[in-house]
C-alpha cells in the first residue's frame, strides 16, 4: 500500500491518480488556484460525467413509462411536480458528491463500516434486490421498443446485453464514459420530437408554475405523483454517483465542478421528463375520435409509440428509439451501481480503470446480472407485469431509508470533517425525508390494500408527519440549546486550503458512531417498517402470482 493510500480510506489503488474524463484529463496535483475561464471550462468538461449520467440514467424505461402515463392521462397538469423535484435531486445528490470526493469510498462501504454489518447488509441487500428487478424492467423496455420497431426481441435484447458487457468490460474508464455520453446524445432526440408534437408553450408554463391536477385530486392522481417522485429519486442514484466519483478520482479540490455537473444533470433530466410528458399528451389528445385512451400498465409506452406512428411512422420509431436508449442507459447505470456496491461490501477491486483480468469478480458480477436480467423477459409467460409492480412497490418502501442513511453520514464529522452539512441543509434534507416517508407510506398502504381512500389517507399521514416533525424539531432545538449552554469546545476551524486537502482517514481509525436514544429509536422504527413492508409485499406478490 502506498503512503498516499495510508493517509486516506481509499480501498482500491486504481481510485488514485489523474482524472480521465470523456472530454479531457486533469492532473491530480493540479495546483492552479486562480485559473482563467478557458481552463475552468476545460476542467468542468473533463470532470463532467457522474452527475449527468446518474440523472439521465434516471429517465430509464420506468421513467419513460411514468412520464408518458402522466402526459397521456393528465396532459400538462402535472408538470409542476417535475419542477419541485429539481431541488430534491440537487440536495440529495450534492450530499453524495461530498461523500464521494471527501471519503474516497463507496456508499455501501460507508454504511457497512459506520453503522455495523447488520445495517450494512440490511441496506445493501435491499439495494441488490431492487436493482436486479430494475435491470429486468430495463430489458422489458428494450423488448417493447423492439416490438414497435418490428425487430424480434430475441435479437435486440441479447444484442443490447452483449453491447453493455463489452462497453463496461473494456477496462478503460474514459472509453466507458464516452459510450455513456453517446447514449445521452441519443436521449436528446426527445427535444426535436417534442417540437414536432406542436407543444402549447403557454399551457406548459402554466403547468410548471401553477400546481393543479386535471380532473381534481383523486386516488389515481396521488399514486401517479408518487410514482413520478419514486422514478426520479431512486436509491440506486446515491450508490452510483458516489462510487462513480470515487472511480473517476475526483477529490475535494474539484467538488465545485462536480456540483456543477450535478446541477446541470438535474435540469437535463427534468427537461427530458417534461418533454416525454408533453409528447405523450400530444399522442393521446390527437386520436381520431379525440378521446384520450386509457393507460395500459403492460403496453402503455408501446401504445404511445403506435399513436405517434399514426401521425408519421418516423415519429413512432423515434419514440421507440428513445425508449430503447433510455433502457440501455438505465441498465448500464443501475448494474454498475450494484457491482460497485458488491466490490465495496466484499473488499474487492472495483474500478473501470482495471482490466477484466485484474478485477474478475467485479466484472463477473456485472456480467452475471446483465445476462440473467436480459434472459427473463425472453421467457414465455414470465410475470413481467408482476416484476414491474414489485419494482414500484420496493422503490416506494426504500425511498426514505436511503435518504436517512445519507443524512446521517453527511452529519458524521469523523467522515466528512469540515465538509459536514450546514444547519440549513439539514432542515431542507429533513423536510425531504419527511415527504418521502409520507409518499412511501401511501404507496405501501395502497399496494397492500387496494380499496383504501388514498385522498383521506394522504391527509391523515401528512397531519401525523407534520406533528412528528414539529416535535422532532423542538427536541433538536432544545438539545442544541443545552449543548450551547454547556460550553462545548469550539469546533475546529479549517483554512480554505486545509479544507480542500482534507480527506477521510482510514475507517478503522475513526471513532465509533454514538447514536442518541432518539436516533436509535427512530432507526429501529425504520427497520421495523422495512421488515414489515417487505414481508407484506412478499405475501402480496405470492397472492398475485397465484391469481395470475
ABEGO torsion letter per residue (X at the ends): XBAAAAABABABAAABEBBBBAAEBBBAABABABBBAAAAAAAAAAABGAAAAAAAAABBAAAAAAAAAAAAAAEAAAAAAAAAAAAAAAAAAAAAAAAAAAAGBBAAAAAAAAAEAAAAAAAAAAAAAAAAAAAAAAAAAAAAAAAAAGBBAAAAAAAAAAAAAAAAAAGBAAAAAAAAAAAAAAAAAAAAAAAAAGBBAAAAAAAAABBBBBGEBBAAAAAAAAAAAAAABBAAAAAAAAAAAAAAGBBAAAAAAAAAAAAAAAAAAAAAAAAAAAAAAAAAAABAAGBBBBBBAAAAAAAAAAAAAAABAAAAAAAAAAAAAAAAAAAAAAAAAAAAAAAAAAGBBBBAABBAAABAAAAAAAAAAAAAAAAAAABBGBBAAAAAAAAAAAAAAAAAAAAAAAAAAAABAAAAEAABBBAAAAAAAAAAAAAAAAAAAAAAAAAABAABBAAAAAAAAAAAAAAAAAAAAAAAAAAAAAAAAAGBBBBBBBBAAAAAABBBBBAAABBBBBBBAAAAAAAAAAAAAAAAAAAAAAAAAAAAAAAX
